[in-house]
């Protein structure tokens, strides 16, 4: 927890041969132990990452099944309405801008 009190998104890398939507579903399962379906693609960005570029895809998921069990990457979670989502303290300005698109 490098930014106490701030909220972040589940995420990670795409495995070789894996489709991006499948990766988003898998990462959510790995980090929160729940099943989701992807509802909407929010954005795709190319961002500098040390001496290379990373492609970042952000999608909106809908809960399908499972009981939340967080991985070591996260310390807390909260279900929020769209209205309440706009009042949380995001980990970065980038995440804040994504919230505006939901």
C-alpha positions as CSV (number, residue, x, y, z in Angstrom):
1,X,0.0,0.0,0.0
2,X,2.2,2.8,-1.3
3,X,-0.5,5.5,-1.2
4,X,-2.6,5.0,2.0
5,X,-6.2,6.2,1.6
6,X,-6.0,6.2,-2.2
7,X,-7.9,3.9,-4.5
8,X,-6.5,2.0,-7.5
9,X,-7.7,-0.4,-10.2
10,X,-7.0,-4.1,-10.5
11,X,-4.7,-4.8,-13.4
12,X,-1.6,-6.4,-14.8
13,X,0.1,-7.9,-17.8
14,X,-1.2,-9.8,-20.7
15,X,0.2,-13.3,-21.1
16,X,1.6,-14.5,-24.4
17,X,-1.2,-15.4,-26.7
18,X,-3.9,-14.0,-24.4
19,X,-6.6,-11.6,-25.5
20,X,-6.8,-8.3,-23.7
21,X,-10.4,-8.8,-22.5
22,X,-9.5,-12.3,-21.2
23,X,-6.5,-10.7,-19.4
24,X,-8.8,-8.1,-17.7
25,X,-11.1,-10.9,-16.5
26,X,-8.2,-13.0,-15.3
27,X,-6.5,-10.1,-13.4
28,X,-9.7,-9.3,-11.6
29,X,-10.0,-13.0,-10.6
30,X,-6.4,-13.0,-9.4
31,X,-6.6,-9.8,-7.4
32,X,-10.1,-10.0,-6.0
33,X,-11.2,-13.6,-6.5
34,X,-14.4,-12.6,-8.3
35,X,-15.8,-13.3,-11.7
36,X,-16.7,-10.4,-14.0
37,X,-17.8,-9.7,-17.5
38,X,-16.5,-6.7,-19.4
39,X,-19.2,-4.1,-20.1
40,X,-17.3,-1.3,-21.8
41,X,-13.8,-0.5,-23.0
42,X,-12.9,2.8,-21.4
43,X,-9.6,3.6,-23.1
44,X,-6.4,2.3,-24.7
45,X,-3.2,4.3,-24.1
46,X,0.5,4.0,-25.0
47,X,2.5,5.1,-22.0
48,X,6.3,5.5,-21.6
49,X,7.7,2.9,-19.1
50,X,11.4,3.2,-18.5
51,X,13.1,2.6,-21.9
52,X,10.1,1.1,-23.6
53,X,6.4,1.8,-24.2
54,X,3.5,0.0,-22.5
55,X,0.0,-0.4,-24.0
56,X,-2.7,0.1,-21.3
57,X,-6.3,-1.0,-21.7
58,X,-8.9,0.0,-19.1
59,X,-12.3,-1.6,-19.1
60,X,-15.4,-1.4,-17.0
61,X,-16.4,-4.8,-15.6
62,X,-19.7,-6.0,-14.1
63,X,-19.7,-8.4,-11.1
64,X,-20.9,-11.9,-12.0
65,X,-20.1,-14.2,-9.0
66,X,-17.7,-14.9,-6.2
67,X,-16.8,-13.6,-2.7
68,X,-14.1,-10.9,-2.6
69,X,-10.8,-12.2,-1.3
70,X,-8.0,-9.6,-2.0
71,X,-4.5,-10.5,-3.2
72,X,-1.5,-9.0,-1.5
73,X,-1.6,-6.2,-4.0
74,X,-4.6,-4.6,-2.4
75,X,-5.5,-3.9,1.3
76,X,-9.2,-2.9,1.0
77,X,-12.1,-2.7,-1.3
78,X,-15.5,-0.9,-1.4
79,X,-18.6,-1.3,-3.6
80,X,-19.7,2.2,-4.7
81,X,-22.4,3.8,-6.8
82,X,-21.5,5.8,-9.9
83,X,-22.2,8.9,-7.9
84,X,-20.0,7.9,-5.0
85,X,-17.3,6.8,-7.3
86,X,-16.7,10.4,-8.2
87,X,-16.0,11.3,-4.6
88,X,-13.3,8.8,-3.8
89,X,-9.6,9.7,-3.7
90,X,-7.9,8.0,-6.6
91,X,-4.3,6.9,-6.6
92,X,-3.5,9.2,-9.6
93,X,-4.8,11.9,-11.8
94,X,-5.0,9.3,-14.6
95,X,-7.4,7.2,-12.6
96,X,-9.5,10.3,-11.7
97,X,-9.8,11.0,-15.4
98,X,-11.0,7.4,-16.1
99,X,-13.7,7.7,-13.5
100,X,-15.2,10.6,-15.4
101,X,-15.7,8.2,-18.4
102,X,-17.8,5.7,-16.4
